[in-house]
């Protein structure tokens, strides 16, 4: 198979730039889908973390705060505030 000499002589910088822009556009579209999936997963993880934090600080039988919540409240109030 031989390539015609006229084809080898034709080099257009505009074709190259358009192909590069098309490639970057395709990558951006793919990354946008991945980004939305990551954001959805991050929201799910945040909700799960909040549930676990509530479960760790509250007694399941009495629905009262336990000693972990008490200690965390004390440590938050004991930290000096910088003005």
C-alpha angles and dihedrals in degrees: 000000000000128000116225114250092229090060092053092051094053110089118159122188089202092060090051093049092048092050091049092049090048090052093050091046091053091049091050092052091050093047091050089060092048091047092054090049091051092050092050091049090047090054090050091050091049091052091048091048091051091050092049091048091052091048091051093052102040131067107236094213101047100021087227125134113265131216093276090060090045092052093046091051090051093048091050092050094043094057111101116244117230116214 
